[in-house]
Amino acid sequence: MIRAYKFLMRPTVRQEQALGEMLRDHCSLYNAALQERRDAYRHVSKTTVKYGMQSAQLKEIRAIDPERQGRWSFSSQQATLRRLDKAFAAFFRRVKSGDAPGYPRFRGVNWFDTVDFPKDGDGCRWNSTPHDPVTRVRFQGVGHIKVNQHRAVIGRVKTVSVKREGRKWFVVLSTEQDQPEPLPATGSVAGIDLGIANFLADSNGEFVPNPRLGRRASEKLEAAQQALSRFPRRKAKDRTANHQRAVEKVAQLHGKVRRQRLDHAHKTALDLVRAHDFIAHEDLKTRNMSKAPAPKPDTDQPGTFLPNGAAAKAGLNKSINDAGWGVFLTILHAKAESAGREVIAVDPRNTSRTCPECGHTAKENRPTQEKFHCVSCGHNAHADTVGALNVLRAGLVRRDANPA
């Protein structure tokens, strides 16, 4: 199996400058390759430029510009071109399927934060000084950088990436390792219902409270964004010191909320995986659930619109995004695979409207957000617990219908 590790790097001032230059030059290569594809397709001949054609030009580009492009790893530059090729492949896939296409865009130097090295030992070397008590990673054109390795790396390192987050630099490793030993069986199964009032409810009647991390940080974020709004929009190189500090303050607060949300998701998923052999959850499409409602034009008064509930939906969308259901489910599946557990997603329709006692389904069964009262048999329970029970039953049926 493939596992990723992320460690904080501690570069010197010169190394940090070199890392910034590496990102800048890879960004320039990405934008130039994108421009070449655009110009070729706009030509009368409608020429399509592929990755192989652009990769073949790298040798000449490096010879013409040895101080910039010729300074960095050839393989990492190929990875940057593949990154653009994947963006175009995704664009054409969305066009074919009828989704919103989203044509690949040019990247600003502050929005290009990652450089990939496809193979350890080709332009980079993890643990480049194995006899040194301090772990170091070496990058071509930068040198040996200290790494705060807070845990052991298991398996063979496959790829290495450099990532910038604000003023911090990280190295991300992907390793290939043997399938770990599964956790001991517990004999327990559970269904979970994700929500806003509570982060989740399980089929055993237990609840995990919603930390509402974004809401808790909203006052500080609002103050920081108001301070930032006093400065006119400028490119990074034209900002004053105060303007740059205001930008970094907003980024720092958002980064803290993101890390807290990840920490909560990891701990909650780990508790579920340790406690249950089988977990069923709703197959939620969070992107669709957090869409803004479509506008309603007023046919009687052209140019005006009727109320469409956008204000109320905006608050719900904010709560959905703050809960981070998508991130949590991704982490849950990854931890379950590593622990030898089984996780199944089921159709969420009517899970909170169906009585777990008699099977009657009706909208009236859920008179309030929290209360469930079956109009057929009179069963009373918490609505989220009822949803989790129905999710578990649907998951077990699906598991038995499709045995491994």
C-alpha positions in Angstrom: 0.0 0.0 0.0 1.0 3.6 -0.5 1.3 5.9 2.5 2.2 9.6 2.7 4.3 11.4 5.3 4.6 15.2 5.7 7.4 16.8 7.7 8.4 20.4 8.5 11.6 21.5 6.9 13.9 24.1 8.5 15.9 25.7 5.7 18.5 28.4 6.2 17.9 31.9 4.8 19.8 31.0 1.6 18.1 27.7 1.2 14.7 29.3 1.7 15.6 31.8 -1.0 16.6 29.0 -3.3 13.4 27.1 -2.6 11.4 30.2 -3.6 13.4 30.5 -6.8 12.7 26.9 -7.6 8.9 27.4 -7.2 9.1 30.6 -9.3 10.9 28.8 -12.2 8.6 25.8 -12.2 5.7 28.2 -12.2 7.2 30.0 -15.2 7.6 26.7 -17.0 4.0 25.7 -16.2 2.7 29.0 -17.6 4.9 28.9 -20.7 3.7 25.4 -21.5 0.1 26.4 -21.0 0.6 29.4 -23.3 2.1 27.2 -26.0 -0.9 24.9 -25.9 -3.3 27.9 -26.1 -1.5 29.5 -29.0 -1.2 26.2 -30.9 -4.9 25.5 -30.7 -5.8 29.1 -31.6 -3.8 28.7 -34.8 -5.6 28.1 -38.0 -4.3 24.5 -38.0 -5.8 23.8 -34.6 -2.7 22.0 -33.5 -2.9 19.9 -30.3 0.3 20.0 -28.2 0.9 16.9 -26.0 3.1 16.2 -23.0 5.6 14.3 -25.1 6.2 17.2 -27.4 6.8 19.7 -24.5 9.0 17.3 -22.6 11.2 16.9 -25.7 11.8 20.7 -25.6 13.2 20.6 -22.0 16.7 19.9 -23.0 16.9 22.9 -25.3 15.1 25.1 -22.7 17.7 24.2 -20.1 20.6 24.9 -22.4 19.2 28.3 -23.4 18.5 29.3 -19.7 21.1 27.6 -17.5 20.8 30.1 -14.7 17.2 29.4 -14.1 15.6 26.4 -15.8 18.9 24.6 -16.2 19.5 24.8 -12.5 16.8 22.4 -11.4 16.1 18.7 -11.7 15.1 17.5 -15.2 12.6 15.0 -13.6 10.9 17.6 -11.5 10.4 19.8 -14.6 8.9 16.8 -16.4 6.5 16.3 -13.4 5.4 20.0 -13.7 4.6 19.4 -17.4 2.7 16.2 -16.4 0.8 18.3 -13.9 -0.4 20.6 -16.7 -1.2 17.5 -18.9 -3.4 16.1 -16.1 -5.2 19.5 -15.9 -6.0 19.3 -19.6 -7.1 15.7 -19.3 -9.5 16.6 -16.5 -10.8 19.6 -18.5 -11.6 17.4 -21.6 -13.2 14.7 -19.3 -15.5 17.3 -17.8 -16.4 18.7 -21.2 -17.3 15.1 -22.4 -19.4 14.4 -19.4 -21.3 17.7 -19.5 -19.9 19.1 -16.3 -18.6 22.7 -15.8 -15.3 22.4 -17.7 -13.0 24.9 -16.0 -10.2 25.6 -18.5 -6.6 25.3 -17.0 -5.5 28.7 -15.8 -2.2 30.5 -15.5 -0.7 30.4 -12.0 0.7 33.3 -10.1 3.9 32.8 -8.3 2.1 32.9 -5.0 -0.4 30.3 -6.1 2.2 27.7 -7.2 3.3 26.0 -4.0 4.4 22.5 -4.9 7.2 20.9 -6.9 7.2 17.1 -7.3 10.1 14.8 -7.7 8.9 11.5 -9.2 11.7 9.3 -7.9 13.9 9.4 -4.7 17.5 9.8 -5.9 16.7 11.7 -9.1 17.2 15.3 -8.3 16.4 14.7 -4.6 17.5 12.4 -1.8 15.5 11.6 1.4 17.7 11.1 4.4 20.7 12.3 2.4 23.0 12.2 5.5 22.1 8.9 7.2 24.9 9.1 9.7 23.9 12.6 10.8 21.7 12.6 14.0 19.6 15.3 12.2 17.5 14.1 9.3 18.2 16.0 6.0 16.7 16.0 2.6 18.7 17.1 -0.4 17.3 18.9 -3.5 19.3 19.7 -6.6 20.1 23.4 -6.7 19.2 23.9 -3.0 21.4 21.5 -0.9 20.9 19.5 2.3 17.9 20.9 4.3 17.2 20.0 7.9 13.9 18.1 8.5 11.9 17.9 11.7 11.1 14.1 11.3 8.6 13.6 14.1 7.9 9.9 13.3 9.6 7.0 11.5 9.2 6.5 7.8 8.1 2.9 7.0 8.6 1.4 3.5 10.5 2.5 0.4 10.3 6.1 -0.5 8.8 6.5 -4.0 8.3 10.2 -4.6 9.3 13.4 -2.8 7.5 16.8 -3.0 8.3 20.3 -1.7 5.3 22.2 -0.4 5.1 25.8 0.8 2.4 26.8 3.2 2.6 30.5 4.2 6.1 31.0 5.5 6.6 27.3 6.3 8.2 24.7 4.1 7.3 21.0 4.1 8.6 17.8 2.5 5.9 15.2 1.5 7.0 11.6 0.9 5.0 8.8 -0.6 6.2 5.3 0.4 5.4 1.8 -0.7 5.0 -0.6 2.2 3.5 -4.0 3.0 -0.1 -4.2 4.0 0.0 -3.7 7.8 -1.4 -6.3 10.2 -5.2 -5.7 10.7 -6.5 -4.6 14.1 -8.0 -7.4 16.3 -11.7 -8.0 15.5 -14.2 -6.4 17.9 -17.4 -8.0 16.5 -19.0 -4.5 16.5 -20.8 -2.8 13.5 -22.0 0.8 13.3 -23.8 3.2 11.0 -23.0 6.9 11.2 -25.2 9.9 10.3 -23.3 13.1 9.7 -24.9 16.4 10.6 -24.7 20.0 11.6 -26.0 20.1 15.2 -23.8 17.1 16.0 -20.8 16.2 13.9 -22.0 12.6 13.8 -24.4 10.2 15.5 -23.9 6.5 15.5 -26.4 3.6 15.5 -25.5 2.9 19.2 -27.0 6.2 20.2 -23.8 8.0 20.8 -22.9 11.5 19.5 -19.8 13.4 18.5 -20.3 17.1 19.1 -19.6 19.5 16.2 -16.6 21.6 17.1 -17.6 24.5 14.8 -14.0 25.5 14.4 -14.7 28.1 11.7 -17.5 29.7 13.7 -15.2 29.9 16.8 -12.5 31.7 14.8 -15.0 33.9 12.9 -14.5 37.0 15.0 -10.7 36.9 14.7 -11.0 36.2 10.9 -13.5 39.0 10.5 -11.1 41.5 12.2 -8.1 40.3 10.2 -10.0 40.5 6.9 -11.3 44.0 7.7 -7.7 45.1 8.4 -6.7 43.5 5.0 -9.6 45.2 3.2 -8.1 48.7 4.0 -5.2 48.0 1.6 -5.8 48.3 -2.2 -5.4 45.1 -4.1 -1.8 44.8 -5.4 0.6 42.1 -6.6 2.8 40.6 -3.9 5.9 42.4 -5.1 4.2 45.8 -4.8 2.8 45.3 -1.3 4.0 47.3 1.6 5.3 45.6 4.8 2.0 46.3 6.6 0.0 45.0 3.7 2.0 41.8 3.6 1.6 41.3 7.3 -2.2 41.7 7.0 -2.2 39.1 4.2 -0.2 36.6 6.3 -2.4 37.2 9.3 -5.5 36.1 7.4 -3.6 33.1 5.9 -2.3 32.1 9.4 -5.9 32.1 10.9 -7.3 30.0 8.0 -4.3 27.6 8.3 -5.0 27.1 12.0 -8.6 26.3 11.4 -7.7 23.9 8.6 -5.2 22.1 10.9 -7.7 21.9 13.8 -10.3 20.5 11.4 -7.9 17.8 10.2 -6.9 16.9 13.7 -10.6 16.5 14.7 -11.3 14.3 11.6 -8.2 12.1 12.3 -9.1 11.5 15.9 -12.8 10.9 15.3 -12.0 8.4 12.4 -9.4 6.6 14.5 -11.9 6.1 17.3 -14.5 4.6 14.9 -11.9 2.3 13.2 -10.6 1.0 16.6 -14.1 0.3 17.9 -15.9 -1.3 14.9 -15.2 -3.9 12.3 -17.8 -2.5 9.9 -18.9 1.1 9.4 -21.6 2.4 7.1 -22.1 6.0 6.2 -24.2 8.1 3.9 -22.8 8.7 0.4 -22.9 12.5 0.6 -22.2 14.8 -2.3 -21.0 17.8 -0.3 -20.2 19.9 -3.3 -23.8 19.6 -4.5 -25.2 20.1 -1.1 -23.3 23.4 -0.6 -24.3 24.9 -4.0 -26.0 28.3 -4.0 -29.7 28.2 -5.1 -30.4 29.2 -8.7 -31.7 32.7 -9.2 -35.4 33.2 -10.0 -36.0 35.9 -12.6 -39.2 37.9 -12.2 -41.2 37.5 -15.4 -43.4 40.5 -14.6 -40.4 42.9 -14.1 -37.5 42.1 -16.4 -34.1 42.6 -14.8 -35.3 41.8 -11.3 -35.4 38.6 -9.3 -37.7 36.9 -6.9 -36.5 35.7 -3.4 -34.8 32.3 -3.7 -33.7 31.7 -0.1 -30.0 32.4 -0.9 -29.4 34.1 2.4 -30.6 31.2 4.5 -28.8 28.7 2.2 -25.6 30.6 2.6 -25.6 30.0 6.3 -26.3 26.3 5.8 -23.5 26.1 3.2 -21.1 27.7 5.6 -22.0 25.2 8.3 -21.6 22.2 5.9 -18.1 23.5 4.8 -17.1 24.1 8.4 -18.0 20.6 9.4 -15.7 19.1 6.7 -17.6 16.0 6.0 -15.7 15.2 2.8 -12.3 15.4 4.5 -13.5 13.2 7.3 -14.9 10.5 5.0 -11.6 10.4 3.0 -9.6 10.0 6.2 -12.1 7.3 7.5 -11.7 5.2 4.4 -7.9 5.5 4.5 -7.6 4.5 8.1 -10.1 1.6 7.6 -8.1 0.2 4.8 -4.9 0.4 6.8 -6.6 -1.3 9.8 -8.4 -4.0 7.8 -11.8 -2.6 8.5 -14.7 -2.4 6.0 -16.4 0.9 5.2 -19.4 1.2 2.9 -21.3 4.2 1.6 -25.1 3.9 1.1 -27.8 6.0 -0.5 -28.8 8.8 2.0 -32.4 9.2 0.7 -35.1 8.9 3.4 -32.7 7.5 6.0 -34.0 10.0 8.6 -37.7 9.6 7.5 -38.0 5.8 7.7 -39.1 4.2 10.9 -36.5 1.6 12.1 -39.3 -0.3 13.9 -42.1 -0.6 11.3 -40.4 0.6 8.1 -43.0 3.4 7.5 -41.5 6.3 5.4 -43.1 9.7 5.6 -42.0 13.3 5.8 -44.2 13.8 8.8 -42.1 11.2 10.8 -39.6 14.0 11.4 -41.5 16.9 12.9 -38.3 18.8 14.0 -34.6 18.7 13.2 -33.9 16.4 16.3 -37.1 14.6 17.0 -38.4 11.5 15.2 -42.0 10.3 15.8 -43.4 7.6 13.5 -47.0 8.5 12.6 -47.7 4.8 12.0 -46.4 3.0 15.0 -45.6 5.9 17.4 -41.8 5.1 17.7 -39.9 8.0 19.3 -36.1 8.6 19.0 -33.5 11.1 18.1 -33.7 11.7 14.3 -29.9 11.4 13.9 -29.9 8.0 15.7 -32.7 6.8 13.5 -30.7 7.9 10.4 -27.6 6.0 11.6 -29.7 2.8 12.2 -31.1 3.0 8.7 -27.7 3.6 7.3 -26.3 0.6 9.1 -29.1 -1.7 7.9 -28.6 -0.5 4.3 -24.9 -1.0 4.6 -25.2 -4.6 5.9 -27.6 -5.4 3.1 -25.2 -4.1 0.5 -22.3 -5.9 2.1 -24.2 -9.2 2.1 -25.3 -8.7 -1.5 -21.7 -8.1 -2.6 -19.5 -10.4 -0.6 -15.7 -9.8 -0.9 
